[in-house]
Amino acid sequence: MTGWNKFPFNLSLTISVSNMFSQIDNKTLVMFSSDNGATFTDGADTRFFESQGILRGTKMDLYEGGIRIPFIAKWPGKIKPGSVNRHISTRYDIMATLAELTGASLLQTDGISFLPQLFGHHTMQQKHPCLYFEYPEKGGQVAVRMGDWKGIKTGSFCAPSTTRSIPGMIPE
């Protein structure tokens, strides 16, 4: 199998998304994304499809290949066509963005609206001081991202391989 066999799928997805966008009213904001990195289940061959590119990890990993995903937004007259940005956001930012857009109030959220980023007002965009991630999969993982740095701890929910009795605390 050669890399050319990937081409029909990628082209089909591109055409499908393009067709979807062309059928939607110009007054409609469309956001297209994923929940996390490329899957590794049900026979998916992430290496063959180069699903994560150069990024490490897949679905259920806290490495970039598991959590960095594309986000595409289209809103004629509001979002500049072809614009690209590197703003880091997370799922709960979507609710904050939609609340700001509709004028709704949120009682409590850790989300930060990325509406300024969508409209090209990059200097007005508030950023998260840090982002915290926690996955129970693969023995438990936690990660904290601050600026360009991210610390990851794996195996955080695993039971210790050996147990010790602490006198007076745990019966032997």
Buried (B, 14 or more C-beta within 10 A) or exposed (E): EEEEEBEEEEEEEEEEBEEEBEEEEEEEBBEEEEEBBBBBEEEBEBEEBEBBEEBEBBBBBBBBBBBBBEBEBBBBEBBEEEEEEEBBBBEEBBBBBBBBBEEEEEEEEEBBBBBBBBBEEEEEBEEBEEBEBEBEEBEBBBBBBEEEEBEBEBEEBEEEEEEEEEEEEEEE
